[in-house]
Amino acid sequence: MLPQADHPESIRFAELAEAFCSLVDNRARIDIEEFLRALQRQLATLYVAGLSLPAEAVAAPDDSEDEEPVIGSPEMDPDRGENDEWHSLFLSLGQLFGSRNHYREIFDPYEPETEKPVVGSLADDVADIYRDLADGRAKWRRGEREDAVWTWRFHFQSHWGEHALGALRAIHSQASLYELGWPSSGAPDA
């Protein structure tokens, strides 16, 4: 059996994570409509790739401290990034998305009908996905590939997968009901 990091799905996911982070890093150089179309394609591709990550059990990173830090926190994972960095990205994306930033969302479609919609934010979605992917990307680049795959899979299942779906719903609505339009045909953005 191949180690998780050697699976073709892991290698493909690393490429997709790199492309997503690059897209977000270069957002100021791209027209907002093109940025949203590229996000739509990349988020859909990332979601499918997240489902395809190897599921073999990998132990969580070891921590020998007396007190258990929260998984995904900077204390447990220095690659996680600081909240100031996330907040700066969040604010920048909020300005970029403008009136398209906020959308209505229901987090659990199986909750009783009394659950009220809440306000989602594309800036929050993209900033959170970016942080979760960049966390694994840093590990991957250092050669800590098993940890990278574990990080991507854990955060996909517990965090960024939900953000990807919310962002996709919002961008899909922009394309189908409002002025955004659909991406041109052709190969999806890497």
Secondary structure, DSSP 4 states (H G I P E B T S, - for coil): ---GGGSHHHHHHHHHHHHHHHHHHTGGGS-HHHHHHHHHHHHHHHHHHHHHS--S--PPPP--SSS-PPTTSTTT-GGG--HHHHHHHHHHHHHHHGGGSEEEE-S-TTS-TTPPPEEEEHHHHHHHHHHHHHHHHHHHHTT-HHHHHHHHHHHIIIIIHHHHHHHHHHHHHHHHHSS--PPPSSSPP-
